Amino acid sequence: MPGHDLLRTVDSLMGPAPCGVCVVQAPCRLVWANAAFFRTTGRAESLVGKDLTEVEGLRDGPVVAAIVKSLKARTPAALRDVPLTSKELHRYAHVDIWPLLEEEGHPPMVVATFSDETEKVSDRERARLFYESFLTSTNAMELTDPTGTLVDVNPAFERTYGYSRSECLGKKPNLVRSRKTPLAVYERMWKDLTNPELGHWSGEILNRDRKGNERPVFLTITAIRDEDGKVTHYLGVAVDLTVQKAWERGAAHAERLASLGRLAAGVAHEINTPLANVLLVAESIRRRNPDPWLDSRLTSITAQVEVAAKIVRNLLEFSRRSEPHIQDLDLSRVVKDAVEFLRGKQSAEVELDERYPDAPVPISGDRGQLVQVLTNLLNNAYEAIEGVGRISIEVREDHGMGVVEVADSGKGIAPDALPHIFEPFFTTKEEGKGTGLGLAICHGIVQGHQGTITGHNAPRGGAVFTVRLPLRVSLPPPSAEGASPAG
């Protein structure tokens, strides 16, 4: 065998080696390999004696290419994390190639060592995947050292709380702590985290974002320990409950409205009869006694009865929960119809700014109920500016919703009143000028149309009310080929 003495020397030295070792002779024939080589590469011993450039799965790989180059150039080579794939195995290895001393009359040879790095590569890949999961998670995640100092936060944390990663690193998580979360919660949290038998804590707390807004979150913190059980880090995952809480408040509000509606209906019917009797008695007295002083008092009584009757009518309207008569509508046309009602009372000192899209805004709904909602909003805007100022009405489409925005140039709504404006019987108007049912009725109608209605103050002053209604989805007529077999 060419280079027999050299191969015998290599065999005595490298045969028992724990890493795979092989000797390849030019042009690229495997002439010797130890047992570890076959275990590492997943190849059979029959590979010895074959030209590696002709072996399926090897000839086009980086290892054979590096061996061929080293044989020709007589230079060493090193490959890191090279995939070694066979029918049985899929491994990774560090491969180092060294030229052997040439023997006169024999082709050049190289020795290659294969160090199995599969577990290390797998560990790195798992670490990469876990970190990618950390970065792409939709939940705010934070990583702290054992003292509770932030060492990393993910993009969702930045989006949720408004702080950049660089602003968070080196800081404590109390950067987002809310004063509304009791201190006892944090004491319990640390007690559970430092308990070796537990090592985790979960609970619902309030956090605070950069703008000072309270953020309800469901927070889970887990202690990360090393092989000796010592805590090295803490991982926190916060699920933002802001939207869920809004849904819960909406559901609770709807239930309260329904309960009040049932109560209002009963009260209204009970009041209607005595009110009617008072009017009849007053009118009877007026006919029997034409005294001017008495007549003026009776007029005051009937006027107050009319106020009470108006409240009763509003109560009955609020209590009605009839199903809307749904039809296809153009939201712009509905708004224009509501604006026409306003024009009848509009003074010369009120400027109306109307903005409509060029194309129709298709929705489905009860025209009468929606006109009622918009008329109410426009009337409120008119009263807010006290007959002098500007009212803006805009219709647009936004992410699958038809949107109507009514803004006025008035004084706006007091901040402490904003959370209550859609509650029944809550009003910011002077006593006797409002029942507090108008916006509650609007809320019920819009909700019945699967939409939302919100109110806020504009930065430059005045109130803004926004109604959002789902756009109508028009399905194309079925083709002959796509028609149902059942017709």
Secondary structure, DSSP 8 states (H G I E B T S, - for coil): -TTHHHHHHHHHHHTT-SSEEEEEETTTEEEEE-HHHHHHHT--GGGTTSBGGGSTTTTTSHHHHHHHHHHHH---EEEEEEEEE-SS-EEEEEEEEEE----TTS--EEEEEEEE-HHHHHHHHHHHHHHHHHHH-SSEEEEE-TTS-EEEE-HHHHHHH---HHHHTTS-GGGGB-TTS-HHHHHHHHHHHT-TTT-EEEEEEEEE-TTS-EEEEEEEEEEEE-TTS-EEEEEEEEEE-HHHHHHHHHHHHHHHHHHHHHHHHHHHHHHHHHHHHHHHHHHHHHHH---HHHHHHHHHHHHHHHHHHHHHHHHHHHH-------EEEEHHHHHHHHHHHHHTT--TTEEEEEE--SS--EEEE-HHHHHHHHHHHHHHHHHHTTTSEEEEEEEEEETTEEEEEEEE-S----TTTGGGTTSTT---S-TTS--S-HHHHHHHHHHHTT-EEEEEE-TTSSEEEEEEEEB--------TTTS-TT-
